[in-house]
């Protein structure tokens, strides 16, 4: 997919709107789109902006060049050798804010993984609602190889692929090729490299055509019921179901269904 004149550059992040879909491109190709402090701060700020402006219904996240995201950048890793406890706390808080902001965003997020997604970059993909990978994509958490712990991303990985595989990946640091990641349930589907962005935008557009509050409430319910006992989860789901039934969107959706027309969201 060719970039158009509406694309604008914001330092390490490229933003290009399409109809109801925003494409956010990590733009540090020389650093394999590593997560430096600027990018960690800019991503949640951009999500805030897109939610407030109200036109965007779904977001695609991808990377420039041959990598999706290689995790923390070299400058950040070097700084860990002399960082104080307070500095480490601030850095972890910023990363936690990014992760939580992504997973709780009412906007559905589609990862278009165009190459290696490693460490925090693999975590970034795991936070998206749908993960589409190119055939050349690879996924992994190599943190233990440098004495680091993949702490925050561990929370999401074990929920997605199961504890047994999560243990293997986190303890060995080995990587998964795209098809293996799909078989493990980490990736939704794998497509040829040249088709990746088109497929991701197509998928995001399909989600964006649905009732926006229903999509947002579905994401919220998934977030809040994860890990709850079944009884508690059903209670929460029941209360949300009652709310959804009185939502104007549902009345419009049912009217459109019976009148054989497209709903107006």
Secondary structure per residue as TSV (DSSP state, phi and psi in degrees):
chain	resnum	aa	ss	phi	psi
A	1	X	-	360.0	127.6
A	2	X	-	-79.8	143.4
A	3	X	-	-76.6	147.9
A	4	X	-	-113.6	-177.3
A	5	X	T	-71.3	-10.1
A	6	X	T	-82.0	-6.4
A	7	X	-	-74.2	135.5
A	8	X	E	-128.5	153.5
A	9	X	E	-102.3	131.1
A	10	X	E	-124.3	81.2
A	11	X	T	54.7	-106.4
A	12	X	T	-95.9	9.8
A	13	X	E	-134.7	126.8
A	14	X	E	-99.7	135.0
A	15	X	E	-119.8	124.3
A	16	X	E	-132.5	114.9
A	17	X	E	-82.4	143.5
A	18	X	-	-120.4	-170.3
A	19	X	S	-67.0	108.3
A	20	X	S	68.5	-1.3
A	21	X	E	-125.4	133.4
A	22	X	E	-107.7	134.2
A	23	X	E	-104.0	116.6
A	24	X	E	-103.4	120.7
A	25	X	E	-113.9	118.1
A	26	X	E	-64.2	125.2
A	27	X	-	-123.5	61.3
A	28	X	-	-130.9	61.9
A	29	X	G	-59.0	-33.5
A	30	X	G	-67.6	-22.3
A	31	X	G	-109.4	19.7
A	32	X	T	54.1	37.4
A	33	X	T	56.2	37.6
A	34	X	-	-65.4	154.8
A	35	X	B	-85.6	85.3
A	36	X	-	-82.4	170.8
A	37	X	H	-56.4	-37.0
A	38	X	H	-63.8	-45.0
A	39	X	H	-68.9	-38.4
A	40	X	H	-61.5	-35.0
A	41	X	H	-81.0	-34.4
A	42	X	H	-74.5	-36.2
A	43	X	H	-61.1	-51.8
A	44	X	H	-64.8	-32.9
A	45	X	H	-64.6	-38.8
A	46	X	H	-67.2	-39.3
A	47	X	H	-62.5	-41.1
A	48	X	H	-57.6	-45.8
A	49	X	H	-62.9	-45.6
A	50	X	H	-64.7	-38.1
A	51	X	H	-66.5	-39.9
A	52	X	H	-72.0	-37.2
A	53	X	H	-71.6	-23.3
A	54	X	-	81.9	-6.4
A	55	X	-	-86.7	-30.1
A	56	X	-	-80.3	133.3
A	57	X	-	-112.4	-14.3
A	58	X	E	-158.7	157.2
A	59	X	E	-131.1	135.1
A	60	X	E	-105.7	133.0
A	61	X	E	-117.6	126.0
A	62	X	E	-144.2	-175.4
A	63	X	E	-127.3	153.0
A	64	X	S	-82.0	142.5
A	65	X	T	82.2	-146.7
A	66	X	T	-95.0	-0.4
A	67	X	E	-126.5	150.2
A	68	X	E	-80.7	-60.3
A	69	X	E	-168.1	126.7
A	70	X	-	-93.1	13.4
A	71	X	S	89.7	-150.5
A	72	X	B	-65.2	144.8
A	73	X	-	-80.5	169.0
A	74	X	H	-63.0	-37.6
A	75	X	H	-63.2	-40.3
A	76	X	H	-65.7	-43.3
A	77	X	H	-63.3	-41.4
A	78	X	H	-64.5	-37.0
A	79	X	H	-66.6	-22.9
A	80	X	T	-64.7	-23.4
A	81	X	T	-67.7	-24.6
A	82	X	T	-128.0	8.6
A	83	X	-	-69.2	144.1
A	84	X	-	-82.5	169.2
A	85	X	H	-60.8	-38.5
A	86	X	H	-66.0	-40.1
A	87	X	H	-66.7	-41.9
A	88	X	H	-62.8	-38.9
A	89	X	H	-64.4	-42.7
A	90	X	H	-64.9	-41.3
A	91	X	H	-64.4	-44.8
A	92	X	H	-66.1	-35.3
A	93	X	H	-64.8	-40.5
A	94	X	H	-64.3	-41.9
A	95	X	H	-68.6	-39.7
A	96	X	H	-63.0	-38.8
A	97	X	H	-62.5	-41.9
A	98	X	H	-61.4	-50.1
A	99	X	H	-62.1	-47.3
A	100	X	H	-66.2	-37.7
A	101	X	H	-62.4	-39.8
A	102	X	H	-67.7	-47.0
A	103	X	H	-74.1	-22.5
A	104	X	H	-101.4	0.4
A	105	X	-	-63.3	136.1
A	106	X	S	-69.9	-16.0
A	107	X	S	-80.6	129.0
A	108	X	E	-66.9	138.2
A	109	X	E	-113.7	130.8
A	110	X	E	-117.2	119.7
A	111	X	E	-87.0	127.2
A	112	X	E	-107.9	93.2
A	113	X	E	-86.9	106.1
A	114	X	-	-96.5	3.3
A	115	X	S	-179.5	-153.1
A	116	X	E	-57.5	132.2
A	117	X	E	-123.6	101.6
A	118	X	E	-123.9	148.3
A	119	X	T	51.4	-123.9
A	120	X	H	-60.0	-27.0
A	121	X	H	-69.3	-35.2
A	122	X	H	-68.8	-37.8
A	123	X	H	-61.8	-39.4
A	124	X	H	-59.0	-44.1
A	125	X	H	-65.2	-40.0
A	126	X	H	-66.1	-21.8
A	127	X	T	-80.3	-13.1
A	128	X	S	-79.9	153.7
A	129	X	S	-73.7	-33.3
A	130	X	E	-132.8	134.2
A	131	X	E	-119.3	116.7
A	132	X	E	-112.3	128.6
A	133	X	E	-117.0	145.0
A	134	X	E	-77.8	163.0
A	135	X	T	-63.3	-23.5
A	136	X	T	-91.4	2.4
A	137	X	-	-72.6	147.6
A	138	X	E	-136.9	152.4
A	139	X	E	-131.3	142.7
A	140	X	E	-178.8	163.2
A	141	X	-	-124.8	84.1
A	142	X	G	-86.0	14.2
A	143	X	G	-54.0	-39.2
A	144	X	G	-63.1	-19.8
A	145	X	G	-69.8	-20.2
A	146	X	G	-116.7	20.9
A	147	X	T	77.6	18.8
A	148	X	-	-104.2	164.8
A	149	X	-	-119.0	128.4
A	150	X	-	-80.9	68.8
A	151	X	H	-72.2	-59.2
A	152	X	H	-71.3	-37.8
A	153	X	H	-69.3	-23.6
A	154	X	H	-57.3	-37.2
A	155	X	H	-58.8	-40.1
A	156	X	H	-85.0	-36.0
A	157	X	H	-61.5	-46.9
A	158	X	H	-64.7	-28.3
A	159	X	H	-73.1	-27.2
A	160	X	H	-93.5	-36.0
A	161	X	H	-115.3	-1.6
A	162	X	-	91.3	153.7
A	163	X	H	-67.3	-34.5
A	164	X	H	-63.9	-50.1
A	165	X	H	-69.3	-37.1
A	166	X	H	-58.9	-42.8
A	167	X	H	-59.5	-45.0
A	168	X	H	-62.1	-47.5
A	169	X	H	-65.3	-42.0
A	170	X	H	-74.2	-31.9
A	171	X	H	-87.2	-28.8
A	172	X	H	-94.5	-28.7
A	173	X	-	76.9	10.3
A	174	X	-	-74.5	159.6
A	175	X	E	-104.2	157.7
A	176	X	E	-111.5	133.5
A	177	X	E	-73.4	166.8
A	178	X	H	-55.8	-48.2
A	179	X	H	-66.6	-36.6
A	180	X	H	-66.8	-38.2
A	181	X	H	-65.8	-35.3
A	182	X	H	-67.2	-43.9
A	183	X	H	-63.1	-30.0
A	184	X	T	-80.2	-9.8
A	185	X	T	90.9	3.9
A	186	X	S	-78.9	-33.2
A	187	X	-	-112.2	138.6
A	188	X	S	-72.1	-48.5
A	189	X	E	-161.4	162.1
A	190	X	E	-116.4	134.9
A	191	X	E	-131.4	161.1
A	192	X	-	-56.9	148.8
A	193	X	G	-52.5	-44.8
A	194	X	G	-69.8	-15.5
A	195	X	G	-99.5	-2.2
A	196	X	H	-59.4	-55.6
A	197	X	H	-66.6	-40.5
A	198	X	H	-60.0	-42.7
A	199	X	H	-66.7	-39.5
A	200	X	H	-66.4	-43.5
A	201	X	H	-66.3	-38.8
A	202	X	H	-61.1	-44.0
A	203	X	H	-65.7	-44.3
A	204	X	H	-62.7	-37.5
A	205	X	H	-66.3	-36.0
A	206	X	H	-63.7	-44.3
A	207	X	H	-65.0	-40.4
A	208	X	H	-66.1	-19.4
A	209	X	T	-78.9	-11.1
A	210	X	S	-84.4	169.0
A	211	X	-	-60.7	120.1
A	212	X	H	-61.5	-40.3
A	213	X	H	-72.1	-32.6
A	214	X	H	-64.9	-40.1
A	215	X	H	-64.2	-47.1
A	216	X	H	-63.0	-41.8
A	217	X	H	-67.7	-35.2
A	218	X	H	-62.3	-45.0
A	219	X	H	-61.7	-42.7
A	220	X	H	-63.3	-40.8
A	221	X	H	-66.7	-40.6
A	222	X	H	-59.6	-41.6
A	223	X	H	-66.2	-46.4
A	224	X	H	-80.0	-22.7
A	225	X	H	-92.1	-11.1
A	226	X	T	-62.8	119.8
A	227	X	T	88.0	-8.0
A	228	X	-	-75.1	150.4
A	229	X	-	-58.6	151.0
A	230	X	H	-56.2	-43.7
A	231	X	H	-60.5	-44.7
A	232	X	H	-65.5	-40.7
A	233	X	H	-63.3	-41.0
A	234	X	H	-66.6	-36.6
A	235	X	H	-63.1	-44.7
A	236	X	H	-64.5	-42.1
A	237	X	H	-63.8	-37.8
A	238	X	H	-64.0	-43.2
A	239	X	H	-64.7	-39.7
A	240	X	H	-68.2	-35.0
A	241	X	H	-62.4	-42.7
A	242	X	H	-60.7	-44.0
A	243	X	H	-63.4	-44.6
A	244	X	H	-63.3	-33.7
A	245	X	H	-66.7	-23.7
A	246	X	T	-97.0	3.2
A	247	X	S	-75.6	134.5
A	248	X	H	-55.5	-30.5
A	249	X	H	-61.0	-39.6
A	250	X	H	-67.8	-38.4
A	251	X	H	-63.2	-40.7
A	252	X	H	-66.7	-41.4
A	253	X	H	-62.1	-43.3
A	254	X	H	-67.5	-39.9
A	255	X	H	-61.8	-43.8
A	256	X	H	-63.8	-38.5
A	257	X	H	-62.4	-48.9
A	258	X	H	-73.4	-26.4
A	259	X	T	-91.7	2.5
A	260	X	T	53.9	52.7
A	261	X	S	-139.1	169.3
A	262	X	-	-78.6	138.0
A	263	X	-	-70.1	152.8
A	264	X	-	-106.2	100.8
A	265	X	-	-92.9	360.0
